[in-house]
Amino acid sequence: MQLSLGLAIATPAYAGFLDGNELYQTCKDGRRWMDGANLRNGPEQSPGCRSYVLGVVDTFMLAGDRAEKCDMTNVTAGQLVDVTIKYLADHPDMRQRSASALTAFALNTAFCRN
């Protein structure tokens, strides 16, 4: 199985702004926040988590031939966050690495053909 993002995860030269532990905690906390008159709680509702993952997705899709290889048609923002959280939960041994690289790797694994 070819992993096109393997180098991004293995490269320690750029650590990124967040590591996987920090992103996982932000997403897992599901910080309480107001949406109009409703108080919400849960990982898919965490604005910091959601914004970070969507920013990585936008950048990820601009890289190389991702748009041709990745089918994200009808994929919701909630699904993208869920895939990221699940990957981080399932791979605690990787969470010291760059959060953006881990997010991109999780999305690549879930939605792209290599």
C-alpha positions in Angstrom: 0.0 0.0 0.0 1.5 3.3 -1.0 1.1 6.2 1.4 1.6 9.5 -0.3 1.7 11.4 3.0 4.1 9.1 4.8 7.0 11.6 4.5 4.9 14.4 5.9 4.3 12.5 9.1 7.9 11.1 9.4 9.6 14.5 8.8 10.5 16.2 12.1 11.8 19.4 10.4 8.5 21.3 10.7 6.5 20.4 13.8 3.5 22.7 13.0 1.6 24.9 15.4 -0.3 22.0 17.1 0.6 18.4 17.7 -1.9 15.6 17.5 -2.2 15.5 21.3 -3.3 19.2 21.4 -5.8 18.7 18.5 -7.2 15.5 20.0 -7.7 17.3 23.3 -9.4 20.3 21.6 -11.7 18.0 19.7 -12.4 15.6 22.5 -13.2 18.3 25.0 -16.2 19.4 23.0 -16.0 22.8 24.6 -19.3 24.3 25.3 -20.3 27.2 23.1 -23.3 29.2 22.2 -25.1 28.7 18.9 -27.8 31.3 18.8 -29.8 30.6 21.9 -28.7 27.0 22.3 -25.8 25.8 24.4 -24.1 22.9 22.6 -21.6 20.3 23.7 -19.7 17.6 21.7 -16.6 17.1 19.6 -18.4 17.9 16.3 -19.5 21.2 17.8 -16.1 22.4 19.0 -15.4 25.4 16.8 -11.6 25.2 17.3 -11.5 21.6 16.2 -13.9 22.0 13.3 -12.1 25.2 12.0 -8.7 23.5 12.2 -9.8 20.3 10.4 -11.5 22.3 7.7 -8.4 24.5 7.2 -6.3 21.4 6.7 -8.9 20.0 4.3 -8.8 23.2 2.2 -5.0 23.2 2.1 -4.9 19.4 1.5 -7.2 19.6 -1.5 -5.0 22.2 -3.1 -1.9 20.0 -3.0 -1.0 18.2 -6.2 -3.6 16.0 -7.7 -5.7 15.6 -4.5 -8.9 16.9 -6.2 -8.6 14.1 -8.8 -7.7 11.3 -6.3 -9.9 12.2 -3.4 -13.7 11.9 -3.5 -15.2 14.2 -0.9 -18.5 14.7 -2.7 -21.3 15.0 -0.2 -18.9 14.6 2.7 -20.0 16.9 5.6 -17.7 18.9 7.8 -18.9 16.7 10.7 -17.7 13.6 8.9 -14.3 15.2 8.3 -14.0 16.0 12.0 -15.2 12.5 13.0 -12.6 10.8 10.7 -9.8 13.0 12.2 -10.9 12.3 15.8 -11.2 8.6 15.2 -7.7 8.5 13.7 -6.2 10.4 16.6 -8.1 8.1 19.1 -7.0 4.9 17.3 -3.3 6.0 17.0 -2.1 7.5 20.3 1.4 6.5 19.4 1.4 9.0 16.6 -0.1 12.0 18.4 3.2 13.7 19.2 3.5 14.4 15.4 2.2 17.5 13.6 -1.6 17.8 13.8 -1.9 19.0 10.3 0.1 16.0 8.9 -2.0 13.6 11.0 -5.3 15.2 9.9 -4.2 15.0 6.2 -3.1 11.4 6.6 -6.4 10.5 8.2 -8.4 12.1 5.4 -6.1 10.7 2.7 -6.6 7.2 4.2 -10.4 7.6 4.4 -11.3 9.4 1.1 -8.4 9.1 -1.4 -7.1 6.5 -3.7 -3.4 6.4 -4.2 
